[in-house]
């Protein structure tokens, strides 16, 4: 029996995960399980995301400070700019209808959308894993926003069909955490 050291001796690729306000936010914990030991993860959360899961959980699971506030007086340089510089891949999971709309328009008004606007899909892979009610996913505004983002080079792990937490059955379920982790590793050209 031994306590594992929290210090990492090898420099692992840095993945930033932007967590949004969806009932599926807890599933990011399982994505982290599949990425453990392969990448270093920092979590950024929208204010809505913190209604679904506490930042303390992500702090414990990643060993890195969780970004929940653009205005935290803890860093000399803006944290979103530093993170955008450092990251090797940005994953938005679960991606809400709202964050897709903001990303398509370039709105930057909380940590996750600000990080998105501070990152270019032509420089580093940016991957969305949407989760939402079927009507939200099929809403013409969401369809148009997803089409725009795909054309701009953003990557997607599409939601699957199944039972949704809102009581619906249809497309909108967050892709399985294993599938999301697999896509992350594939985009980083790392073996699973
Ligand atoms: C219980 C509950 C579950 C929700 N689940 C989702 C969801 O899965 N997908 C989604 O797009 N919005 C969902 N919403 C709505 C979003 O939380 C809401 O649009 C919010 O403004 C999103 O903020 P964010 O994109 O900044 O995280 C849910 C709201 C509630 C109250």
py3Dmol code that shows the C-alpha trace and the ligand (Angstrom):
import py3Dmol

protein = """\
ATOM      1  CA  UNK A   1       0.000   0.000   0.000  1.00  0.00           C
ATOM      2  CA  UNK A   2       1.387   3.421  -0.905  1.00  0.00           C
ATOM      3  CA  UNK A   3       0.192   6.965  -1.363  1.00  0.00           C
ATOM      4  CA  UNK A   4       0.545   8.069  -4.974  1.00  0.00           C
ATOM      5  CA  UNK A   5       2.443  11.308  -5.444  1.00  0.00           C
ATOM      6  CA  UNK A   6       0.344  14.195  -6.727  1.00  0.00           C
ATOM      7  CA  UNK A   7       3.371  15.546  -8.577  1.00  0.00           C
ATOM      8  CA  UNK A   8       3.691  14.607 -12.222  1.00  0.00           C
ATOM      9  CA  UNK A   9       7.215  14.090 -13.463  1.00  0.00           C
ATOM     10  CA  UNK A  10       6.337  13.796 -17.186  1.00  0.00           C
ATOM     11  CA  UNK A  11       4.787  16.763 -18.966  1.00  0.00           C
ATOM     12  CA  UNK A  12       1.402  15.545 -20.156  1.00  0.00           C
ATOM     13  CA  UNK A  13      -0.739  17.300 -22.782  1.00  0.00           C
ATOM     14  CA  UNK A  14      -2.962  19.926 -21.176  1.00  0.00           C
ATOM     15  CA  UNK A  15      -6.697  19.566 -21.744  1.00  0.00           C
ATOM     16  CA  UNK A  16      -9.063  22.263 -20.510  1.00  0.00           C
ATOM     17  CA  UNK A  17     -12.669  21.152 -20.047  1.00  0.00           C
ATOM     18  CA  UNK A  18     -15.363  23.834 -20.037  1.00  0.00           C
ATOM     19  CA  UNK A  19     -18.317  22.468 -18.090  1.00  0.00           C
ATOM     20  CA  UNK A  20     -21.761  24.003 -18.720  1.00  0.00           C
ATOM     21  CA  UNK A  21     -25.140  23.990 -16.999  1.00  0.00           C
ATOM     22  CA  UNK A  22     -26.566  20.612 -17.935  1.00  0.00           C
ATOM     23  CA  UNK A  23     -27.901  17.779 -15.837  1.00  0.00           C
ATOM     24  CA  UNK A  24     -25.163  15.698 -17.524  1.00  0.00           C
ATOM     25  CA  UNK A  25     -22.376  17.787 -15.888  1.00  0.00           C
ATOM     26  CA  UNK A  26     -21.613  14.988 -13.386  1.00  0.00           C
ATOM     27  CA  UNK A  27     -20.631  12.706 -16.295  1.00  0.00           C
ATOM     28  CA  UNK A  28     -17.481  14.797 -16.766  1.00  0.00           C
ATOM     29  CA  UNK A  29     -16.178  12.900 -13.703  1.00  0.00           C
ATOM     30  CA  UNK A  30     -16.290   9.714 -15.819  1.00  0.00           C
ATOM     31  CA  UNK A  31     -14.573  11.465 -18.723  1.00  0.00           C
ATOM     32  CA  UNK A  32     -11.792  12.344 -16.259  1.00  0.00           C
ATOM     33  CA  UNK A  33     -11.524   8.689 -15.224  1.00  0.00           C
ATOM     34  CA  UNK A  34     -10.896   7.696 -18.850  1.00  0.00           C
ATOM     35  CA  UNK A  35      -8.288  10.454 -19.297  1.00  0.00           C
ATOM     36  CA  UNK A  36      -6.437   9.814 -16.032  1.00  0.00           C
ATOM     37  CA  UNK A  37      -2.676   9.456 -16.434  1.00  0.00           C
ATOM     38  CA  UNK A  38      -2.828  10.420 -20.122  1.00  0.00           C
ATOM     39  CA  UNK A  39      -3.456  14.163 -19.937  1.00  0.00           C
ATOM     40  CA  UNK A  40      -3.347  16.980 -17.391  1.00  0.00           C
ATOM     41  CA  UNK A  41      -6.819  18.522 -16.992  1.00  0.00           C
ATOM     42  CA  UNK A  42      -7.984  21.951 -15.855  1.00  0.00           C
ATOM     43  CA  UNK A  43     -11.700  22.554 -15.425  1.00  0.00           C
ATOM     44  CA  UNK A  44     -13.483  25.835 -16.172  1.00  0.00           C
ATOM     45  CA  UNK A  45     -17.150  26.162 -15.247  1.00  0.00           C
ATOM     46  CA  UNK A  46     -20.010  28.441 -16.223  1.00  0.00           C
ATOM     47  CA  UNK A  47     -22.004  29.853 -13.297  1.00  0.00           C
ATOM     48  CA  UNK A  48     -24.869  27.509 -14.302  1.00  0.00           C
ATOM     49  CA  UNK A  49     -22.562  24.475 -14.197  1.00  0.00           C
ATOM     50  CA  UNK A  50     -21.857  25.149 -10.510  1.00  0.00           C
ATOM     51  CA  UNK A  51     -25.579  24.572  -9.854  1.00  0.00           C
ATOM     52  CA  UNK A  52     -25.143  20.961 -11.000  1.00  0.00           C
ATOM     53  CA  UNK A  53     -21.745  19.948  -9.572  1.00  0.00           C
ATOM     54  CA  UNK A  54     -19.377  21.568  -7.102  1.00  0.00           C
ATOM     55  CA  UNK A  55     -15.948  22.875  -8.180  1.00  0.00           C
ATOM     56  CA  UNK A  56     -14.441  21.026  -5.180  1.00  0.00           C
ATOM     57  CA  UNK A  57     -15.188  17.693  -6.894  1.00  0.00           C
ATOM     58  CA  UNK A  58     -13.229  18.732  -9.977  1.00  0.00           C
ATOM     59  CA  UNK A  59     -10.410  20.176  -7.861  1.00  0.00           C
ATOM     60  CA  UNK A  60     -10.036  16.808  -6.135  1.00  0.00           C
ATOM     61  CA  UNK A  61     -10.286  14.793  -9.366  1.00  0.00           C
ATOM     62  CA  UNK A  62      -7.877  16.913 -11.440  1.00  0.00           C
ATOM     63  CA  UNK A  63      -5.482  18.270  -8.795  1.00  0.00           C
ATOM     64  CA  UNK A  64      -5.715  21.653 -10.530  1.00  0.00           C
ATOM     65  CA  UNK A  65      -7.434  24.905  -9.574  1.00  0.00           C
ATOM     66  CA  UNK A  66     -10.925  25.136 -11.043  1.00  0.00           C
ATOM     67  CA  UNK A  67     -11.808  28.327 -12.909  1.00  0.00           C
ATOM     68  CA  UNK A  68     -15.260  29.557 -11.890  1.00  0.00           C
ATOM     69  CA  UNK A  69     -14.711  33.276 -11.844  1.00  0.00           C
ATOM     70  CA  UNK A  70     -13.228  35.657 -14.405  1.00  0.00           C
ATOM     71  CA  UNK A  71     -12.531  38.138 -11.639  1.00  0.00           C
ATOM     72  CA  UNK A  72     -10.721  36.025  -9.023  1.00  0.00           C
ATOM     73  CA  UNK A  73      -7.751  38.176  -7.897  1.00  0.00           C
ATOM     74  CA  UNK A  74      -5.383  35.174  -7.897  1.00  0.00           C
ATOM     75  CA  UNK A  75      -3.474  35.637 -11.158  1.00  0.00           C
ATOM     76  CA  UNK A  76      -1.502  38.594 -12.459  1.00  0.00           C
ATOM     77  CA  UNK A  77      -2.369  37.843 -16.100  1.00  0.00           C
ATOM     78  CA  UNK A  78      -5.985  37.061 -17.090  1.00  0.00           C
ATOM     79  CA  UNK A  79      -6.464  33.357 -16.386  1.00  0.00           C
ATOM     80  CA  UNK A  80      -8.465  32.765 -19.605  1.00  0.00           C
ATOM     81  CA  UNK A  81      -5.594  34.100 -21.741  1.00  0.00           C
ATOM     82  CA  UNK A  82      -2.992  32.026 -19.876  1.00  0.00           C
ATOM     83  CA  UNK A  83      -5.140  28.916 -20.184  1.00  0.00           C
ATOM     84  CA  UNK A  84      -5.788  29.516 -23.887  1.00  0.00           C
ATOM     85  CA  UNK A  85      -2.000  29.836 -24.380  1.00  0.00           C
ATOM     86  CA  UNK A  86      -1.222  26.682 -22.393  1.00  0.00           C
ATOM     87  CA  UNK A  87      -3.928  24.287 -23.529  1.00  0.00           C
ATOM     88  CA  UNK A  88      -3.407  21.580 -26.141  1.00  0.00           C
ATOM     89  CA  UNK A  89      -7.130  20.876 -26.524  1.00  0.00           C
ATOM     90  CA  UNK A  90     -10.306  22.550 -25.324  1.00  0.00           C
ATOM     91  CA  UNK A  91     -13.279  20.284 -24.622  1.00  0.00           C
ATOM     92  CA  UNK A  92     -16.696  21.781 -23.882  1.00  0.00           C
ATOM     93  CA  UNK A  93     -18.761  19.134 -22.089  1.00  0.00           C
ATOM     94  CA  UNK A  94     -21.611  19.096 -21.614  1.00  0.00           C
ATOM     95  CA  UNK A  95     -22.105  21.847 -24.192  1.00  0.00           C
ATOM     96  CA  UNK A  96     -25.450  23.578 -23.672  1.00  0.00           C
ATOM     97  CA  UNK A  97     -27.604  25.146 -26.394  1.00  0.00           C
ATOM     98  CA  UNK A  98     -26.607  28.437 -24.762  1.00  0.00           C
ATOM     99  CA  UNK A  99     -22.818  27.940 -25.038  1.00  0.00           C
ATOM    100  CA  UNK A 100     -23.174  26.831 -28.685  1.00  0.00           C
ATOM    101  CA  UNK A 101     -25.082  30.049 -29.418  1.00  0.00           C
ATOM    102  CA  UNK A 102     -22.512  32.152 -27.585  1.00  0.00           C
ATOM    103  CA  UNK A 103     -19.604  30.413 -29.349  1.00  0.00           C
ATOM    104  CA  UNK A 104     -21.214  30.984 -32.754  1.00  0.00           C
ATOM    105  CA  UNK A 105     -21.651  34.693 -31.961  1.00  0.00           C
ATOM    106  CA  UNK A 106     -18.376  35.246 -30.119  1.00  0.00           C
ATOM    107  CA  UNK A 107     -19.977  36.230 -26.828  1.00  0.00           C
ATOM    108  CA  UNK A 108     -17.540  36.192 -23.894  1.00  0.00           C
ATOM    109  CA  UNK A 109     -19.256  36.889 -20.576  1.00  0.00           C
ATOM    110  CA  UNK A 110     -18.170  34.114 -18.175  1.00  0.00           C
ATOM    111  CA  UNK A 111     -15.116  31.805 -17.904  1.00  0.00           C
ATOM    112  CA  UNK A 112     -16.083  29.163 -20.499  1.00  0.00           C
ATOM    113  CA  UNK A 113     -17.327  31.482 -23.261  1.00  0.00           C
ATOM    114  CA  UNK A 114     -14.382  33.834 -22.650  1.00  0.00           C
ATOM    115  CA  UNK A 115     -11.976  30.906 -22.993  1.00  0.00           C
ATOM    116  CA  UNK A 116     -13.734  29.907 -26.218  1.00  0.00           C
ATOM    117  CA  UNK A 117     -13.362  33.371 -27.725  1.00  0.00           C
ATOM    118  CA  UNK A 118      -9.708  33.441 -26.585  1.00  0.00           C
ATOM    119  CA  UNK A 119      -8.965  30.175 -28.456  1.00  0.00           C
ATOM    120  CA  UNK A 120      -8.844  29.609 -32.209  1.00  0.00           C
ATOM    121  CA  UNK A 121     -10.031  26.335 -33.772  1.00  0.00           C
ATOM    122  CA  UNK A 122      -7.313  26.728 -36.414  1.00  0.00           C
ATOM    123  CA  UNK A 123      -4.575  26.578 -33.743  1.00  0.00           C
ATOM    124  CA  UNK A 124      -5.703  23.914 -31.241  1.00  0.00           C
ATOM    125  CA  UNK A 125      -8.535  21.386 -31.455  1.00  0.00           C
ATOM    126  CA  UNK A 126     -11.771  22.570 -29.849  1.00  0.00           C
ATOM    127  CA  UNK A 127     -14.306  19.806 -29.225  1.00  0.00           C
ATOM    128  CA  UNK A 128     -17.956  20.206 -28.249  1.00  0.00           C
ATOM    129  CA  UNK A 129     -19.909  17.385 -26.611  1.00  0.00           C
ATOM    130  CA  UNK A 130     -23.482  18.731 -26.532  1.00  0.00           C
ATOM    131  CA  UNK A 131     -26.244  17.507 -24.222  1.00  0.00           C
ATOM    132  CA  UNK A 132     -29.755  18.870 -24.194  1.00  0.00           C
ATOM    133  CA  UNK A 133     -33.448  18.167 -24.605  1.00  0.00           C
ATOM    134  CA  UNK A 134     -34.351  16.932 -28.106  1.00  0.00           C
ATOM    135  CA  UNK A 135     -36.267  20.093 -28.970  1.00  0.00           C
ATOM    136  CA  UNK A 136     -33.312  22.230 -27.922  1.00  0.00           C
ATOM    137  CA  UNK A 137     -31.000  20.120 -30.143  1.00  0.00           C
ATOM    138  CA  UNK A 138     -33.431  20.292 -33.094  1.00  0.00           C
ATOM    139  CA  UNK A 139     -34.221  23.973 -32.595  1.00  0.00           C
ATOM    140  CA  UNK A 140     -33.371  25.808 -35.845  1.00  0.00           C
ATOM    141  CA  UNK A 141     -31.162  28.230 -33.895  1.00  0.00           C
ATOM    142  CA  UNK A 142     -29.114  25.368 -32.410  1.00  0.00           C
ATOM    143  CA  UNK A 143     -28.925  23.593 -35.787  1.00  0.00           C
ATOM    144  CA  UNK A 144     -27.668  26.817 -37.417  1.00  0.00           C
ATOM    145  CA  UNK A 145     -25.133  27.423 -34.630  1.00  0.00           C
ATOM    146  CA  UNK A 146     -23.761  23.853 -34.858  1.00  0.00           C
ATOM    147  CA  UNK A 147     -23.509  24.159 -38.657  1.00  0.00           C
ATOM    148  CA  UNK A 148     -21.627  27.465 -38.308  1.00  0.00           C
ATOM    149  CA  UNK A 149     -19.234  26.033 -35.714  1.00  0.00           C
ATOM    150  CA  UNK A 150     -18.536  22.881 -37.799  1.00  0.00           C
ATOM    151  CA  UNK A 151     -17.775  25.069 -40.843  1.00  0.00           C
ATOM    152  CA  UNK A 152     -15.303  27.062 -38.723  1.00  0.00           C
ATOM    153  CA  UNK A 153     -13.391  23.899 -37.843  1.00  0.00           C
ATOM    154  CA  UNK A 154     -14.758  23.051 -34.408  1.00  0.00           C
ATOM    155  CA  UNK A 155     -15.096  19.330 -33.670  1.00  0.00           C
ATOM    156  CA  UNK A 156     -18.201  17.611 -32.299  1.00  0.00           C
ATOM    157  CA  UNK A 157     -19.068  14.416 -30.470  1.00  0.00           C
ATOM    158  CA  UNK A 158     -22.760  14.384 -31.280  1.00  0.00           C
ATOM    159  CA  UNK A 159     -25.339  13.561 -28.627  1.00  0.00           C
ATOM    160  CA  UNK A 160     -26.943  10.137 -28.860  1.00  0.00           C
ATOM    161  CA  UNK A 161     -30.554   8.951 -28.760  1.00  0.00           C
ATOM    162  CA  UNK A 162     -31.979   7.582 -25.557  1.00  0.00           C
ATOM    163  CA  UNK A 163     -33.778   8.386 -22.317  1.00  0.00           C
ATOM    164  CA  UNK A 164     -33.181  11.975 -21.284  1.00  0.00           C
ATOM    165  CA  UNK A 165     -33.258  13.252 -17.686  1.00  0.00           C
ATOM    166  CA  UNK A 166     -36.092  15.634 -18.648  1.00  0.00           C
ATOM    167  CA  UNK A 167     -38.351  12.628 -19.284  1.00  0.00           C
ATOM    168  CA  UNK A 168     -38.009  12.715 -23.053  1.00  0.00           C
ATOM    169  CA  UNK A 169     -36.765   9.980 -25.321  1.00  0.00           C
ATOM    170  CA  UNK A 170     -34.799  11.114 -28.357  1.00  0.00           C
ATOM    171  CA  UNK A 171     -31.525  12.668 -29.432  1.00  0.00           C
ATOM    172  CA  UNK A 172     -29.783  14.864 -26.880  1.00  0.00           C
ATOM    173  CA  UNK A 173     -28.030  12.482 -24.479  1.00  0.00           C
ATOM    174  CA  UNK A 174     -24.400  13.328 -23.847  1.00  0.00           C
ATOM    175  CA  UNK A 175     -22.185  10.860 -25.730  1.00  0.00           C
ATOM    176  CA  UNK A 176     -20.729   8.172 -23.481  1.00  0.00           C
ATOM    177  CA  UNK A 177     -17.780   9.489 -21.403  1.00  0.00           C
ATOM    178  CA  UNK A 178     -15.560   6.778 -22.910  1.00  0.00           C
ATOM    179  CA  UNK A 179     -16.423   7.962 -26.447  1.00  0.00           C
ATOM    180  CA  UNK A 180     -15.680  11.590 -25.515  1.00  0.00           C
ATOM    181  CA  UNK A 181     -12.335  10.619 -23.934  1.00  0.00           C
ATOM    182  CA  UNK A 182     -11.469   8.504 -26.984  1.00  0.00           C
ATOM    183  CA  UNK A 183     -12.121  11.493 -29.298  1.00  0.00           C
ATOM    184  CA  UNK A 184      -9.977  13.756 -27.079  1.00  0.00           C
ATOM    185  CA  UNK A 185      -7.063  11.305 -27.229  1.00  0.00           C
ATOM    186  CA  UNK A 186      -7.515  10.808 -30.981  1.00  0.00           C
ATOM    187  CA  UNK A 187      -7.415  14.582 -31.609  1.00  0.00           C
ATOM    188  CA  UNK A 188      -4.248  14.773 -29.499  1.00  0.00           C
ATOM    189  CA  UNK A 189      -2.881  11.847 -31.521  1.00  0.00           C
ATOM    190  CA  UNK A 190      -2.428   9.823 -28.324  1.00  0.00           C
ATOM    191  CA  UNK A 191      -3.101   6.110 -28.246  1.00  0.00           C
ATOM    192  CA  UNK A 192      -6.063   4.988 -26.147  1.00  0.00           C
TER     193      UNK A 192
END
"""
ligand_1 = """\
31
LIG
C -32.474 20.939 -14.320
C -31.964 21.627 -15.544
C -31.304 20.894 -16.499
C -30.804 21.510 -17.662
N -30.156 20.759 -18.587
C -29.737 21.340 -19.725
C -29.076 20.580 -20.718
O -28.832 19.373 -20.580
N -28.688 21.202 -21.857
C -28.917 22.544 -22.071
O -28.555 23.038 -23.147
N -29.518 23.294 -21.128
C -29.925 22.735 -19.968
N -30.531 23.498 -19.011
C -30.677 24.938 -19.235
C -29.356 25.654 -18.981
O -28.873 25.378 -17.666
C -29.533 27.159 -19.166
O -29.822 27.425 -20.543
C -28.319 27.940 -18.746
O -28.515 29.307 -18.991
C -27.053 27.463 -19.467
O -25.956 28.250 -19.047
P -24.472 27.934 -19.524
O -24.520 27.621 -20.970
O -23.770 29.222 -19.222
O -23.957 26.838 -18.663
C -31.001 22.905 -17.842
C -31.655 23.641 -16.857
C -32.135 23.015 -15.740
C -32.842 23.862 -14.693
"""
view = py3Dmol.view(width=600, height=400)
view.addModel(protein, "pdb")
view.setStyle({"model": 0}, {"cartoon": {"style": "trace"}})
view.addModel(ligand_1, "xyz")
view.setStyle({"model": 1}, {"stick": {}})
view.zoomTo()
view.show()
